[in-house]
C-alpha cells in the first residue's frame, strides 16, 4: 500500500488537510486491526469505543475523516452522525462500516450525515482508495467554500435590491465616518425597515422598488443606500454625508412621503419604520465612532416607540456611550416625544 499511501499523502498535503482519522468501533479486536491497517498506510489514527466517546474527542480536536461502525452501545453510528451534524460539523467526512451482506438502511444513513459506506473486510487497496477519495472530496468542498466566500466578498451590489450589499455598506460607511471626523463634517444614517402588515414576505421586485424609491429621494452622487440586513427583515441604510442630526427628521419625512406614494400603487399593505444615528461631534479632536455602533444605535432608534420608557432609555444609553447623536437627545436632555416616531403606511 506504500504507493497508494504516498499518493494520498501528497494529495492531502497540497490541500493543507491533516492526515488524521478517528476510528470508532465497540469491537476492540476489529478496532485494533483497522487501526493497524490505517497506521501502516501512513495515517494518524485516534480510537473511540462508541459514538459518545467520539463526540467528546471531536470537541477538542478536529478530524477530517471519521470511520465509524454502525452498531455500537451507548451511541450507535447513526445517532453519532446525527449529533455531529447537528453541532454544525459539516467539514468532517463520515464513512460508515458495515458487515458484508448486512441489511442497511442507506436512506436513513445518508439523511443522518453519512458520506460513504465500507464493509469491514474491504481489501487494503480499496480501503486506501476510498480514504483518498474522502480527503479529495473534503479538499474540494473546502475549495468551493473558499471560492464562494471570495465571490461574496467581491460582490458590492445586492442582487435582489440593487443597492450596496451589507458588507459593502459597512466598508463604505467606515470610510465616510473617518472622512467626516478628519475634516469636521457632519454625517447621518437613517435606517429604514419595510414589511408587509399581513406578514407576507416581500419579493425581489418590491424590495428593488423600495430601494429605488429611497435612492430617488436623496442627493445623487452624495448620499447613497445600502442593504443593512442580508436576509430576514428588509432593512436599508440611507447614508447622508454633510447632514446633521437636526436634518434627519425632515429627510425622514421626504423618504416617508415617497414610500407612501409607492405604497398606494401596490396591492400589498406595507409598513415602514425609521431609525437615525449621527456623528455627535465633529473634528479630529472628537471621540472616534465605530461603524457597528452607529448602525446599532440607529437600529435601536428604529425599534423605539418614540416615547419616554425603557426602549428610549436603552437607546439613549447606547447613543451616549457610543458618541452617536439621536433626534430625541440634546446633550444629556431627552425630549418627551421623538420627532422620528414610527408611522405605519398602508395601501389604499
C-alpha positions as CSV (number, residue, x, y, z in Angstrom):
1,X,0.0,0.0,0.0
2,X,3.0,2.3,0.1
3,X,2.4,3.8,-3.4
4,X,-1.2,4.5,-2.6
5,X,-0.3,6.0,0.8
6,X,2.2,8.3,-0.8
7,X,-0.4,9.4,-3.4
8,X,-2.9,10.1,-0.6
9,X,-0.3,12.0,1.5
10,X,0.7,14.2,-1.4
11,X,-2.9,14.8,-2.4
12,X,-3.8,15.8,1.1
13,X,-0.7,17.9,1.8
14,X,-1.3,20.0,-1.2
15,X,-4.7,21.0,0.3
16,X,-3.4,21.5,3.8
17,X,-5.6,18.8,5.3
18,X,-4.1,16.8,8.3
19,X,-3.8,13.0,7.8
20,X,-5.9,12.3,10.9
21,X,-8.6,9.7,11.1
22,X,-10.9,9.0,14.0
23,X,-11.9,5.3,14.2
24,X,-15.0,4.4,16.1
25,X,-15.9,0.8,16.9
26,X,-17.0,-1.1,20.1
27,X,-15.3,-4.3,19.0
28,X,-11.8,-4.0,20.4
29,X,-10.3,-6.6,18.1
30,X,-11.8,-5.0,15.0
31,X,-10.8,-1.6,16.2
32,X,-7.1,-2.6,16.6
33,X,-7.0,-4.4,13.3
34,X,-8.4,-1.5,11.4
35,X,-6.2,1.0,13.3
36,X,-3.1,-1.1,12.4
37,X,-4.1,-1.1,8.7
38,X,-4.6,2.6,8.6
39,X,-1.4,3.4,10.5
40,X,0.6,1.2,8.1
41,X,-0.8,3.3,5.3
42,X,0.7,6.4,6.9
43,X,-2.3,7.9,8.7
44,X,-2.5,9.2,12.3
45,X,-5.3,7.2,14.0
46,X,-7.3,8.0,17.1
47,X,-9.6,5.3,18.5
48,X,-13.0,5.6,20.2
49,X,-15.2,2.8,21.5
50,X,-18.6,4.4,20.8
51,X,-20.2,7.5,19.4
52,X,-20.4,9.3,22.7
53,X,-16.6,9.0,23.2
54,X,-16.0,10.0,19.6
55,X,-18.1,13.2,20.1
56,X,-16.1,14.0,23.2
57,X,-12.8,13.6,21.2
58,X,-14.1,15.8,18.4
59,X,-14.9,18.6,20.8
60,X,-11.2,19.1,21.5
61,X,-9.7,18.2,18.1
62,X,-10.9,18.2,14.5
63,X,-10.6,15.1,12.4
64,X,-11.1,15.4,8.7
65,X,-12.3,11.8,8.4
66,X,-14.3,9.6,10.8
67,X,-14.7,5.9,10.1
68,X,-17.4,4.5,12.4
69,X,-19.2,1.2,13.0
70,X,-23.0,1.1,12.6
71,X,-24.0,-1.0,15.6
72,X,-22.5,0.2,18.9
73,X,-23.7,0.6,22.5
74,X,-24.3,4.0,24.2
75,X,-24.4,5.8,20.9
76,X,-24.5,4.0,17.5
77,X,-23.2,5.2,14.2
78,X,-26.4,6.8,13.0
79,X,-27.0,8.7,16.3
80,X,-23.4,9.8,16.3
81,X,-23.6,11.1,12.8
82,X,-26.8,13.0,13.5
83,X,-25.4,14.6,16.7
84,X,-22.2,15.5,14.9
85,X,-24.0,17.2,12.0
86,X,-26.4,18.9,14.5
87,X,-23.3,20.6,16.1
88,X,-22.6,22.2,12.7
89,X,-19.6,19.9,11.9
90,X,-20.0,19.8,8.1
91,X,-16.3,19.8,7.4
92,X,-15.8,16.2,8.5
93,X,-16.3,13.2,6.2
94,X,-18.0,10.2,7.7
95,X,-17.6,6.6,6.4
96,X,-19.9,4.0,7.9
97,X,-18.5,0.5,8.4
98,X,-20.9,-2.4,7.9
99,X,-20.8,-6.2,7.9
100,X,-20.8,-7.8,4.4
101,X,-24.4,-8.8,3.4
102,X,-26.0,-6.9,6.3
103,X,-29.3,-5.2,5.7
104,X,-28.5,-1.5,5.6
105,X,-30.9,1.5,5.7
106,X,-28.9,3.7,3.4
107,X,-31.6,6.3,3.2
108,X,-31.5,6.9,6.9
109,X,-27.7,6.8,7.0
110,X,-27.4,9.5,4.3
111,X,-30.1,11.6,6.0
112,X,-28.1,11.5,9.2
113,X,-25.0,12.8,7.5
114,X,-23.1,9.7,6.4
115,X,-21.0,10.3,3.3
116,X,-20.0,6.8,2.3
117,X,-20.1,3.1,3.3
118,X,-17.5,0.4,3.6
119,X,-17.5,-3.3,4.6
120,X,-15.2,-4.2,7.5
121,X,-13.3,-6.7,5.4
122,X,-12.6,-4.4,2.5
123,X,-9.3,-5.1,0.7
124,X,-6.4,-2.7,1.6
125,X,-6.2,-1.3,-1.9
126,X,-9.9,-0.3,-1.9
127,X,-9.7,1.0,1.7
128,X,-6.9,3.4,0.8
129,X,-8.6,4.4,-2.5
130,X,-11.9,5.3,-0.7
131,X,-10.0,7.2,2.0
132,X,-8.1,9.1,-0.7
133,X,-11.4,9.9,-2.3
134,X,-12.8,11.1,1.0
135,X,-9.9,13.5,1.5
136,X,-10.1,14.7,-2.0
137,X,-13.8,15.4,-1.6
138,X,-13.1,17.3,1.6
139,X,-10.5,19.4,-0.2
140,X,-12.9,20.1,-3.0
141,X,-15.6,21.2,-0.5
142,X,-13.2,23.5,1.2
143,X,-12.0,25.0,-2.1
144,X,-15.6,25.6,-3.2
145,X,-16.4,27.2,0.2
146,X,-13.4,29.5,-0.1
147,X,-14.3,30.4,-3.7
148,X,-17.9,31.1,-2.7
149,X,-16.7,33.3,0.2
150,X,-14.3,35.1,-2.0
151,X,-17.0,35.7,-4.6
152,X,-19.4,37.1,-1.9
153,X,-16.6,39.4,-0.7
154,X,-16.0,40.7,-4.2
155,X,-19.7,41.4,-4.8
156,X,-20.6,45.0,-3.9
157,X,-24.2,45.3,-5.2
158,X,-27.0,43.3,-3.7
159,X,-28.6,41.1,-6.4
160,X,-32.1,41.5,-5.1
161,X,-32.4,45.2,-4.2
162,X,-29.8,46.7,-6.5
163,X,-28.1,48.8,-3.7
164,X,-24.9,48.2,-1.9
165,X,-24.5,44.8,-0.1
166,X,-24.4,44.7,3.7
167,X,-20.7,44.1,3.6
168,X,-20.0,47.0,1.2
169,X,-22.3,49.2,3.3
170,X,-20.2,48.7,6.4
171,X,-16.9,49.3,4.5
172,X,-18.1,52.4,2.8
173,X,-19.7,53.8,6.0
174,X,-16.4,53.3,7.8
175,X,-14.7,55.4,5.2
176,X,-17.4,58.1,5.5
177,X,-17.0,58.2,9.3
178,X,-13.2,58.6,9.0
179,X,-13.6,61.4,6.4
180,X,-16.2,63.2,8.4
181,X,-14.2,63.1,11.6
182,X,-11.0,64.1,9.9
183,X,-12.5,67.2,8.2
184,X,-15.0,68.1,10.9
185,X,-18.1,67.3,8.7
186,X,-21.5,66.0,9.7
187,X,-22.8,62.5,8.9
188,X,-26.2,60.9,9.4
189,X,-27.5,57.5,8.8
190,X,-31.2,56.7,8.5
191,X,-32.2,53.1,8.7
192,X,-35.5,52.0,7.0
193,X,-37.3,48.8,7.7
194,X,-40.0,47.5,5.4
195,X,-42.5,44.7,6.0
196,X,-45.9,43.6,4.9
197,X,-48.6,44.3,7.5
198,X,-50.1,40.9,6.6
199,X,-46.8,39.1,7.3
200,X,-46.2,38.2,3.7
201,X,-42.6,38.1,2.6
202,X,-41.6,40.9,0.3
203,X,-40.5,39.6,-3.1
204,X,-37.5,40.8,-5.0
205,X,-39.4,43.3,-7.2
206,X,-40.9,45.1,-4.1
207,X,-37.5,45.2,-2.4
208,X,-35.9,46.7,-5.5
209,X,-38.8,49.2,-5.9
210,X,-38.3,50.3,-2.2
211,X,-34.6,50.7,-2.7
212,X,-35.0,52.7,-5.9
213,X,-37.6,54.9,-4.1
214,X,-35.1,55.7,-1.3
215,X,-32.3,56.3,-3.8
216,X,-34.5,58.6,-5.8
217,X,-35.2,60.9,-2.8
218,X,-31.6,61.5,-1.7
219,X,-28.9,63.6,-3.4
220,X,-27.3,61.8,-6.4
221,X,-23.5,61.2,-6.1
222,X,-23.5,62.3,-2.5
223,X,-26.0,60.3,-0.5
224,X,-26.3,56.5,-1.0
225,X,-28.2,53.5,0.1
226,X,-27.1,50.1,1.3
227,X,-28.8,46.8,2.3
228,X,-28.5,46.6,6.1
229,X,-29.8,43.1,6.6
230,X,-28.5,40.4,4.1
231,X,-31.6,38.3,4.9
232,X,-34.6,38.2,7.2
233,X,-36.3,41.6,7.6
234,X,-35.9,44.0,4.7
235,X,-33.8,46.8,6.1
236,X,-31.9,49.6,4.3
237,X,-29.5,52.2,5.5
238,X,-29.5,55.7,3.9
239,X,-26.1,57.3,4.4
240,X,-26.2,61.1,4.3
241,X,-22.8,62.9,4.3
242,X,-22.9,66.6,5.3
243,X,-26.3,66.1,7.0
244,X,-26.6,66.5,10.8
245,X,-29.0,65.0,13.4
246,X,-31.2,68.1,13.2
247,X,-31.7,67.5,9.4
248,X,-32.7,63.9,9.9
249,X,-36.4,64.2,10.7
250,X,-37.1,66.4,7.6
251,X,-35.2,63.9,5.4
252,X,-37.1,61.1,7.0
253,X,-40.4,62.8,6.1
254,X,-39.3,63.1,2.5
255,X,-38.4,59.4,2.4
256,X,-41.8,58.5,4.0
257,X,-43.7,60.7,1.5
258,X,-42.0,58.9,-1.4
259,X,-42.6,55.5,0.1
260,X,-46.3,56.4,0.7
261,X,-46.8,57.3,-2.9
262,X,-45.2,54.0,-3.9
263,X,-47.3,52.0,-1.4
264,X,-50.5,53.5,-2.7
265,X,-49.9,51.9,-6.1
266,X,-49.4,48.5,-4.6
267,X,-52.0,45.8,-3.7
268,X,-49.8,44.7,-0.7
269,X,-50.2,46.7,2.6
270,X,-46.7,47.8,3.7
271,X,-45.4,49.3,6.9
272,X,-42.2,51.3,7.3
273,X,-40.1,52.1,10.4
274,X,-37.2,54.6,10.7
275,X,-34.2,55.0,12.9
276,X,-31.5,57.6,12.9
277,X,-27.9,57.9,14.2
278,X,-25.5,60.7,13.5
279,X,-22.0,61.8,14.5
280,X,-22.2,63.6,17.8
281,X,-19.2,65.8,17.5
282,X,-17.2,67.0,14.5
283,X,-13.4,67.4,14.0
284,X,-10.3,65.3,14.7
285,X,-10.4,66.0,18.4
286,X,-13.7,64.2,18.9
287,X,-14.1,60.6,20.0
288,X,-13.9,58.0,17.3
289,X,-17.2,56.3,16.4
290,X,-17.3,52.7,15.3
291,X,-19.3,51.7,12.2
292,X,-21.2,49.0,14.0
293,X,-22.1,51.3,16.9
294,X,-23.5,53.9,14.6
295,X,-25.7,51.3,12.9
296,X,-26.7,49.7,16.2
297,X,-27.8,53.0,17.7
298,X,-29.8,53.8,14.5
299,X,-31.5,50.3,14.7
300,X,-32.3,50.8,18.4
301,X,-33.8,54.1,17.5
302,X,-35.9,52.4,14.8
303,X,-37.2,49.9,17.3
304,X,-38.0,52.6,19.9
305,X,-41.7,53.7,20.1
306,X,-40.6,57.4,20.4
307,X,-41.9,57.9,23.9
308,X,-40.4,58.0,27.4
309,X,-39.8,54.5,28.6
310,X,-37.4,51.5,28.7
311,X,-36.9,51.4,25.0
312,X,-36.0,55.1,24.8
313,X,-33.7,54.8,27.8
314,X,-31.8,51.9,26.3
315,X,-31.4,53.8,23.0
316,X,-30.2,56.9,24.8
317,X,-27.7,55.0,26.9
318,X,-26.2,53.4,23.8
319,X,-26.1,56.7,22.0
320,X,-24.3,58.4,24.9
321,X,-21.8,55.6,25.3
322,X,-21.1,55.4,21.5
323,X,-21.0,59.1,20.9
324,X,-23.8,58.9,18.4
325,X,-26.5,61.5,18.3
326,X,-30.2,60.6,18.0
327,X,-33.1,63.0,17.4
328,X,-34.7,62.8,20.9
329,X,-31.4,63.6,22.8
330,X,-29.9,67.1,23.0
331,X,-26.7,66.7,25.1
332,X,-28.0,64.8,28.1
333,X,-31.5,66.2,27.9
334,X,-34.1,63.9,26.4
335,X,-37.3,65.1,24.7
336,X,-40.6,63.5,25.7
337,X,-41.7,62.9,22.1
338,X,-39.3,61.8,19.4
339,X,-39.5,63.7,16.1
340,X,-38.7,60.4,14.3
341,X,-41.6,58.5,15.8
342,X,-42.5,55.4,13.7
343,X,-45.6,55.6,11.5
344,X,-47.3,52.9,9.5
345,X,-48.1,53.3,5.8
346,X,-50.8,51.2,4.2
347,X,-52.0,50.9,0.7
348,X,-55.4,52.4,0.0
